[in-house]
Amino acid sequence: MIKKLYADLHIHTSSSDGTTSSEDIVDIAKKEDVSIIAITDHNTTRGITKELYSKAENENILIIPGVELSVSFDKNIKLHLIGLGIDYQNEALVRFLPLSSYPYIIPGCTQKPLKLLVFVLSIFVVIINSSLWF
């Protein structure tokens, strides 16, 4: 018999616009029988901590580090991009994240869109190559 695993791959903590600490989210996940959670705060990785990993390990919950990037291509098009399986301690990523919040606008005719696209694609390449998938 195949065991069902429940996952929540889009969780915000009190490090962005959520109301619950990372560690308390582990308690909620355990209570709700969720085995896999992804912390995807807006434009920050501050909710992903060593304490979170330690508590999750004690509760047999898999943590997938993530981020929700806020980007805009013009005044009318705003997107939230979810990156999963990221290196949440990567210095370049941590420095970039505050730049991705609104009203950061990517002009249509400069090199910035290409640089951001390459950056975003590199996040998704990490997902594809991640050993988290089983």
C-alpha positions as CSV (number, residue, x, y, z in Angstrom):
1,M,0.0,0.0,0.0
2,I,1.3,3.5,-0.9
3,K,1.4,5.9,2.0
4,K,-0.1,9.3,1.2
5,L,2.1,12.3,2.0
6,Y,0.6,15.7,2.4
7,A,2.5,18.8,1.5
8,D,2.1,22.6,1.7
9,L,4.5,24.2,-0.7
10,H,3.5,27.8,-0.2
11,I,3.8,29.0,3.4
12,H,4.4,32.5,4.7
13,T,5.8,33.1,8.1
14,S,5.9,36.2,10.4
15,S,9.2,37.0,8.6
16,S,7.0,38.4,5.7
17,D,3.2,38.8,5.7
18,G,2.4,35.7,7.7
19,T,1.4,35.7,11.3
20,T,3.1,32.5,12.6
21,S,6.7,31.8,13.4
22,S,8.6,29.2,11.4
23,E,8.9,26.9,14.4
24,D,5.1,27.2,15.2
25,I,4.4,26.3,11.6
26,V,6.1,22.9,12.2
27,D,3.7,22.3,15.1
28,I,0.7,23.1,12.8
29,A,2.0,20.9,10.1
30,K,2.4,18.0,12.6
31,K,-1.1,18.5,13.9
32,E,-2.5,18.5,10.4
33,D,-0.5,15.5,9.3
34,V,1.5,17.5,6.7
35,S,4.9,15.8,6.0
36,I,6.5,18.3,3.6
37,I,6.4,22.1,4.0
38,A,8.0,24.9,1.9
39,I,8.7,28.2,3.6
40,T,8.1,30.8,0.8
41,D,8.1,34.2,2.4
42,H,7.9,37.3,0.2
43,N,11.3,38.5,-0.9
44,T,13.2,37.1,2.1
45,T,14.7,33.8,3.5
46,R,14.7,35.0,7.1
47,G,11.9,32.5,8.0
48,I,14.2,29.6,7.1
49,T,16.4,29.0,10.2
50,K,18.5,26.3,11.8
51,E,15.9,26.1,14.6
52,L,13.2,25.4,11.9
53,Y,15.2,22.6,10.5
54,S,16.0,21.1,13.9
55,K,12.4,21.2,15.0
56,A,11.2,19.8,11.7
57,E,13.7,16.9,11.9
58,N,12.4,16.0,15.4
59,E,8.9,15.9,14.0
60,N,9.9,14.0,10.8
61,I,8.8,16.9,8.5
62,L,10.8,17.7,5.4
63,I,11.5,21.4,4.9
64,I,11.9,22.7,1.3
65,P,13.5,26.1,1.4
66,G,11.8,28.6,-0.9
67,V,11.0,32.2,-1.6
68,E,8.2,34.1,-3.3
69,L,9.6,36.8,-5.6
70,S,7.6,39.9,-6.3
71,V,8.4,41.2,-9.8
72,S,6.7,43.7,-12.1
73,F,7.2,44.1,-15.9
74,D,5.3,47.4,-16.0
75,K,2.8,49.3,-13.9
76,N,0.1,46.8,-14.8
77,I,1.8,43.4,-14.7
78,K,2.9,42.2,-11.3
79,L,3.9,38.6,-10.7
80,H,4.7,36.4,-7.8
81,L,7.2,33.7,-8.7
82,I,7.7,30.8,-6.3
83,G,11.2,29.3,-6.1
84,L,11.6,26.0,-4.3
85,G,14.7,24.1,-3.3
86,I,16.8,27.3,-3.2
87,D,20.1,27.9,-1.4
88,Y,18.5,30.1,1.2
89,Q,22.0,31.1,2.6
90,N,23.4,32.2,-0.8
91,E,24.7,35.7,-0.4
92,A,23.9,36.9,-3.9
93,L,20.3,35.7,-3.4
94,V,19.9,37.3,0.0
95,R,21.2,40.6,-1.4
96,F,18.9,40.4,-4.5
97,L,15.7,39.6,-2.6
98,P,14.9,43.2,-1.4
99,L,15.3,44.4,-5.0
100,S,12.6,42.1,-6.2
101,S,9.8,43.7,-4.2
102,Y,7.4,46.2,-5.6
103,P,7.6,48.8,-7.0
104,Y,10.7,47.3,-8.7
105,I,9.8,47.6,-12.4
106,I,11.6,45.8,-15.1
107,P,11.7,48.1,-18.2
108,G,11.0,46.3,-21.4
109,C,14.0,47.5,-23.4
110,T,17.0,47.1,-21.0
111,Q,19.3,44.3,-20.0
112,K,17.7,44.1,-16.5
113,P,14.9,41.8,-17.6
114,L,17.4,39.4,-19.1
115,K,19.5,39.4,-15.9
116,L,16.4,38.9,-13.7
117,L,15.1,36.1,-16.0
118,V,18.5,34.3,-15.8
119,F,18.4,34.7,-12.1
120,V,14.9,33.4,-11.8
121,L,15.6,30.5,-14.1
122,S,18.7,29.6,-12.0
123,I,16.3,29.2,-9.1
124,F,14.2,26.8,-11.0
125,V,17.2,24.8,-12.3
126,V,18.0,24.2,-8.6
127,I,14.6,22.7,-8.3
128,I,15.0,20.4,-11.2
129,N,18.5,19.2,-10.0
130,S,17.5,19.0,-6.4
131,S,17.9,15.8,-4.4
132,L,14.7,16.7,-2.6
133,W,12.6,15.0,-5.2
134,F,12.0,11.3,-4.6
